[in-house]
Amino acid sequence: MSALATEGRSIRLQKLFLDFPVQRFRSKVLPPRREQLATDNSSDVTVPSVVPAIKQDSISEIIKNEQRDVRIEVGEGEDTRTFMVHSKVLMGKAEYFEKAFSNRWVRIEDGVKVFKKKFITPAAFEVIIDYFYENKISPNNLSSEATMALLLSADEMCLPILHEIQVCLIKLHSDYLNSQFAYIYSISRDREEFALIQDYCHRTIKVTPEVVFTSNDFMDTEEDVIIEALNARNYVFDEGKVWDMVLDWGINQMLAIMEDEDGEEGGVSINIKRNTVNTFSPRHQIQHWTLHHFSMLSSILSRILPHFRYGEFSKKDFMSKVYPFKQIFPYSMIQDIMGNYKYPQYIPRMPSARPRLLLSDMHLSWLSHTIASETEIDQAQLDSYRTYPRKARHHFRLLLRGTRDGFSSRTFHYRCDERGPTLTLVKPYGTNDIIGGYVSISWLSDCKYHAADSSFLFSIKNERLTLSRNKLSERVMWASLTCGPSFGDEELHLWRDKSTQAFAKCSNKNTVFEKSIGMNGVFAVEEYEVLGLSKLW
């Protein structure tokens, strides 16, 4: 994390369990079976704990013959409750209490030891009492916040029930975990005891990274988490919206630093409190910023900026949201970004973040191998959307995305004509299938058929690749301004009607290509992309 981002980071973590300074112990118990979470499909997570240090018969004898000599006052405000318990039971179940009872912070009243645990609800603490006396836990009926407090209190007391509570949180309270993602990630990071929560967080970032940006505490998110979420393959958020959120995050860090300096920098005061950026953000006051403000923000966001897909911003979003902050970018980087918007044929000189595509890396690798085998391009030269390694001579580049650039034929020809070999990807509406085609020459707009050796159609359905090579190369490509990419005798043909809806047509004529790719007739298009195969050197 950059130095300024570290200084400005202000995670609002509640100290839910540190009522007094007690040395922590960690019981020597076998680690829980992590596969239990994956195999247990029931919603009931009431499970027996590990073998206790004190036998159940002994607990029964203590209850029968001895006085309750510990008073634990739980909760705060109107939600409070007092529990009278046996010190021998507590010490027999948790080494924590052996240390706590010898600590001068414990208050003695009329021979009774008095504890105060205000950061846990009475309902949650009752679950712990059940564990002490009956050796079982049943947190199913607790609220999300109470279950979280239960986990932290059980961890403080070194109770061997953390696994069961984490299972409950993940199964029954995932919405809460997602809404407080920055907090949950922070308390579980690098903690072996919270292994299940750790796994949940890492899986969430990988599978549904939008959770990071929609969490209620996004402003407290760690820099590395933002970068990991931006790099996720199946990221589905609008790039412009994420830019706004990350920019606000950076400004929030900057304001934290400025607060320490009494809100004064460079003779200009930005009188806005932290964590109010969503309603009234300093980015709307950019005309008042000094060079020092831009320098601070540039330092805070320096590691994050390269991970945006600037080519996926609409021109309107880029000019209104990104360009006003051009001073936070290195000069060469902003020149590359601007070149992409001014000139569709522009090839950036610097490595850039990999665009999010319809195809997974595996599927793109399949097609890369096919293109390599059909042409003179060596497979090792295909970069497959990685950043540019020095030895790579070719790479795929996103030329057009329908939902970003539009589905009109004019847009297609403006962005894709005379760009060399291209790979077209089409996602039919309402399916997870991908169909498309590769042509080894440039698209044109001259209303003619063109020959293109080494071209093919394909479909990917249920993780299976179907390939259809051309058998009549003279009619592989129909080039006309009245339609989008068109392969063969309408064996794959894209256009848009008078509405904004795009359509495609596939025929089973098999005039130009060997076989059908699994679609027939007219169907709506949810998304399509055209990737250019560019030569780097």
Order of alpha helices (4+ residues) and beta strands (2+ residues): alpha-alpha-alpha-beta-beta-alpha-alpha-beta-beta-alpha-alpha-alpha-alpha-alpha-alpha-alpha-alpha-alpha-beta-beta-alpha-alpha-alpha-beta-alpha-alpha-beta-beta-beta-beta-beta-beta-beta-beta-beta-beta
